[in-house]
Amino acid sequence: MLVITYMKSISECVVINGTCTEEIIACINNFKNTFSSGIDGTPGKLLNLAKGTIAPILAKLFDNSLELGEYPDCMQISQTVPVPKCSSPSIPSHCRPISFLPTVSKMFEKTVYDKASNFLNKNKLMTNIQHGFRNNSSTDLAASDIYESLLENIGKGKSTAAVFLNRSKAFDTVDHKIFLRKLMYYAVIVEVRKSLLLNVTLTNRNHCNEVNSY
């Protein structure tokens, strides 16, 4: 298959389920301790205050969701709130849309992301030239790599050309079928139910708008 001809083979797989209380508490600690919330009305501050009690319950719920391959529809509704960019907004362009996902939904996604990311990094499945959306990496390092390549080529008397592309709504262009196929190839998804679950969370998205507190 063309999609996997360049991909590495590995002999182990990631364990997505098996969430522990400590993971949930660590996730809550990383959230902003504010009163803002999504459509569920559960602010991060509330979770932080009750984390000792709620963490083992959420860990169990997350594991059940992964085991059964099911995810509540209400957890996939984002709430879009207009935030004024000027002191007296009168038209829509005077506002910046901010989207809020349910806090518990963000915690679930972060838990799955951490497990999958650790697995990919441990097995060196991520290319070293990818600097975005990775821990201990940044666009500064990307610029440094380009600079070093330019210096090296100049030293060797070579000509260098670069093409910089900025794609609008890049994440919207990701093919979900190819993405899930790659995850299955890398053994990040080892069960059909987990594949169905991730497919649901990728496609079954909805949103609502809040205007004047309605």
N, C-alpha and C positions, 0 to 999 in steps of 0.2 A: 504494500500500500504506500502511495506517495507520501502520505502524511507522516509515516514513521520510518522512512528510509534513513533519516539522519539522526534518529533518536537512539540513545544508549539502552542497552539491555541490563536489567538488574535482577537479582535473585531473591530479594526480600520485598515485603509490602508494608505499607503504613497501617497502623491500627488507629482508625478514626474514632471508634467508640472507646469507652473506658475512661470517661471524664472523671476527674477527682475534684473534691471540694476545694483543694488548694488552687487548682487551675481557675475555677470560677472566682474565687476571692482575688486572685492576681488580676483577672480580667476586670473586675469591678474597681479595683484600686487604680487601674490605668484609665478609667473613664473620668470625664470631667465631673467634679462634685458640684453640679448645678441643678436648678429646678426645671430646666428645659426637658421636654419629653416628646415622644411621638404620639400617634393616635391612641396608644394604650394608656397614656396619662401616667406612666411610671417614670419619674425623674431619676437621674443617676444618684442624686443625693439620698433619695429614699432607699435605693438598693445598697448604698454605702452604709447607711445606718443599720440596715437589717441583714448585712452580708453573712454574719455568723449563723443566722437562722435559715436564710433563703438559699445559700450556696449549695448545700447538699441536695436540696429539692430540685434546683435548676440542673445540677449535674445528672440527676436521675432522669429528669425530663429530656435533656439533650441526648442522653444515651438511648432512651426509648424511641425518640424521633429518628435517630440514625438506624437503630435496629429494625424498626418497622417501615422505614422509608416514607414517613409521613411528616407533614409540616403544616401547621395551622395557616389558613388563608389570611386570617387577621394579622398575622405577624409579617405579612409581605405588603402591607399598605403603608406607603410613605405619605407623610403630611407636608405639603408645601406651604410655607409661610412667606408672605412678601415682607421684606425688610427695607425700609426707606433708605435711599442713598442721599437724600437731601432733606432739609428741614421741613419743607412743605410739599410733599408729593401730591401730584394731581393727575398723573397719567401712569399707566403700567410701567413704562420705561424708567420711571423715577424710583422703582423698587428693584431689589435683587432677590430672586427666589432662593430660599433656603429649604432644603428637604430634610425632614426628620423621620428616621425609621424608629419603630418601637425599640426601646432600650434592650429588652430581652432578646429581640431578633439580632441586634448588633452583637450581643454577647455570644450568641450561638454561632454566628458567622466568624467572629474572631477566634473562637475555640477551634473550629474546624480549620480555619486558615493557619493558625499556629502549628497544628499537628502536621498538616500537609506541607507547610513551608519548611519546618524542621527536617522532615523526611527528604524533601528535594535537595536541601542544602547539605545534609549529611551524606547523601549519595552523589553529590556534585552533579546534579542534573540541571542546574541552572547555569547558563552561559556566563562567563566572567565579564562579558562586555555589556551585560544588562545591569544598569545602575538604578533605574527607577523602581520604586515600590519594594525595596529590599533593605533589610537592616544593615547598618554600618556601610551604607553606600549613599551616593548623592550625585547630583548633576555636576558638582565640583570635580568629583573623581572622573566623570565622563569627559569633561573638558580637559582635565589633566592627561587622560589617556590619548586624546586627540593631539594635544600639544606634544607629548612625547613621541608619538608616531611621526608628526611633522618634522621634529628635530632629527629623528633617526633617518628619515628619507632624505633630508637635506644633507646630512653627513655622508650619505651614500651617493649623492648626486642624482637622486631620483626626483621626478616630478610627482606632485601630490594633488589630488582633486577630492573635494568633499561635496556631498549632496545632503542638505538638511531638509527634512520633510516635517510639516506640522499638520497632522490630520485632525479635522474637526470631528468631535464626538467619537474619538478613537474606540472607546469601549463598546459603543453601539455597533461597531463593525466586526466584533469578535464572533466567529461562527461557533455556536454552542455545541453543535454535533462534533466538530473537530476538537474543541476544547475537552469535552467529555471523553472522546476517544483517546486523547493523549493521557488523560488522567487514568483511564483504565489500563493503557499500555504500561504506564509507569507504576501500576499496582497501587495507586492512591485510592482507587475505587476497586474493591475486591469482591463486592457483592452487588447483585442486581438491584436490591432495594436501595442501597446507597446511591447507585447510579440514578435511579428514579427520583430519589430525594433531591439530589443536586440539580437534576433537570427541572424539577418543579420550582426550586428556589431561583433558578435562572430565568424561567419563562413566565411564571405565574405572578407577575408583579402588577400592582395597582397603586394608584395615588389619589389623594384628595387635596383640595385647596382650602386654605383658611383665609377668609377676608373679614376684617372687622370682628374678629373673635368668633366667626361662624364657620 
